[in-house]
Amino acid sequence: MTKALAIVGLVLALAVPHLPPVEAPIIDRFRPPAERYGPGNRGLEYDTYPGQAVYASAAGTVSFSGYIGSSQYVSIQHDAELRTTYSFLASRSVSRGQRVRQGQQIGTAGDRFHFGARRNGEYIDPESLFGYVLTEVRLVE
């Protein structure tokens, strides 16, 4: 008679191929506003230092690289639906229309750094791009 041994565990698996744009802790998470123009945080605020490298979270095409007011921004279109934005940069090293690869440096952080994402024009929680899925694994002997 043989005995069967079952081991059940949980494994973290990357669900979507985006990486965080900086190596720093998140200090203010996504908080969608109750109303369209209400207060909230439409992205992630990171605890970066001025001059810290900022990287493309995934491959795409730069759709904007420039100033809005006195702040520098880069936006990357990843596909027909998804665009990410890198805000409050000290410098930019990419230009509009340029193809970028995942992990390519696109600029440096300023006094603060904010990362946002929109799907079909609507703000989404950027952390969902780094989504982890719990997968059940059964090992049987």
C-alpha positions in Angstrom: 0.0 0.0 0.0 1.4 3.4 -0.9 0.9 6.6 1.1 0.1 9.8 -0.7 1.5 13.0 0.7 0.0 16.3 -0.3 1.6 19.6 0.4 -0.3 22.8 -0.3 1.4 26.1 -0.6 0.8 29.6 -2.0 3.1 31.1 -4.6 3.4 34.7 -5.7 3.3 35.0 -9.5 3.6 38.2 -11.4 0.3 38.9 -13.2 1.3 41.9 -15.3 4.7 42.7 -16.7 5.3 46.2 -15.2 8.0 47.1 -12.7 8.0 49.9 -10.2 9.6 53.0 -11.8 12.0 53.7 -8.8 13.7 51.8 -6.0 12.0 53.6 -3.1 9.1 53.0 -0.6 5.6 54.2 -1.5 4.7 57.0 1.0 1.2 57.8 -0.4 -0.9 55.2 -2.1 -3.7 55.6 -4.7 -6.7 57.3 -3.3 -9.3 58.0 -6.0 -11.3 61.2 -5.4 -15.0 60.8 -4.4 -15.8 63.3 -7.2 -14.1 64.0 -10.5 -12.2 67.1 -9.3 -12.2 66.3 -5.6 -9.2 65.7 -3.4 -7.3 62.4 -3.5 -4.1 60.9 -5.0 -4.5 59.6 -8.6 -1.2 57.6 -8.4 1.7 56.7 -6.1 4.0 59.0 -4.3 7.4 57.6 -3.7 10.0 58.5 -1.0 12.8 59.4 -3.5 15.7 61.8 -3.3 16.5 64.5 -5.9 18.5 63.1 -8.8 17.4 59.5 -8.2 17.0 57.5 -11.4 13.5 56.9 -12.8 12.8 54.0 -15.1 10.1 53.0 -17.6 7.8 50.6 -15.9 7.3 48.7 -19.2 8.1 49.1 -22.9 6.2 51.7 -24.9 6.4 55.0 -26.8 6.9 58.3 -25.2 3.7 60.3 -25.8 4.8 63.4 -23.8 8.1 64.7 -22.5 8.1 68.3 -21.3 7.0 70.9 -18.8 3.6 71.4 -17.3 3.9 74.6 -15.4 7.3 74.5 -13.7 7.3 70.7 -13.4 8.8 68.1 -15.8 6.8 65.1 -16.9 7.1 62.0 -19.1 4.1 59.9 -20.3 4.5 56.5 -21.9 1.8 54.9 -24.0 2.2 51.1 -23.5 -0.7 49.9 -25.7 -3.9 51.3 -27.1 -5.4 51.4 -23.6 -2.6 52.0 -21.0 -0.5 55.1 -20.4 1.8 55.8 -17.4 3.0 59.2 -16.2 6.2 60.1 -14.4 5.8 63.4 -12.6 7.9 66.1 -10.9 11.1 65.1 -12.6 14.4 67.0 -12.2 15.5 65.8 -15.7 14.2 63.9 -18.7 16.3 61.7 -21.0 13.7 60.8 -23.5 11.8 62.6 -26.2 8.2 62.4 -27.6 7.9 59.6 -30.1 10.9 57.7 -28.8 10.5 53.9 -28.1 11.6 52.9 -24.6 12.3 49.5 -23.2 11.2 48.3 -19.8 13.8 49.4 -17.2 15.3 52.1 -19.4 16.1 55.3 -17.5 13.8 58.1 -18.6 14.9 60.8 -16.2 15.6 61.6 -12.6 13.4 62.5 -9.6 13.0 66.0 -8.4 12.1 67.0 -4.8 9.3 64.5 -5.0 8.2 61.8 -7.5 4.7 60.7 -8.5 3.7 57.7 -10.7 0.3 57.5 -12.3 -1.5 55.3 -14.7 -4.6 55.6 -16.9 -6.5 52.9 -18.7 -8.8 54.2 -21.5 -8.4 57.7 -20.0 -9.5 56.7 -16.5 -7.1 56.8 -13.6 -6.3 53.3 -12.1 -4.2 52.2 -9.2 -0.7 51.9 -10.5 0.1 49.2 -8.0 -2.3 47.0 -10.0 0.3 47.0 -12.8 2.7 45.3 -10.5 -0.1 42.9 -9.4 0.7 39.6 -7.7 -1.6 36.7 -7.9 -1.8 34.0 -5.2 -1.7 30.7 -6.9 -2.3 27.4 -5.1 0.3 24.8 -5.7 -0.2 21.1 -4.7 2.7 18.7 -4.6 1.7 15.1 -4.4 4.1 12.2 -3.6 
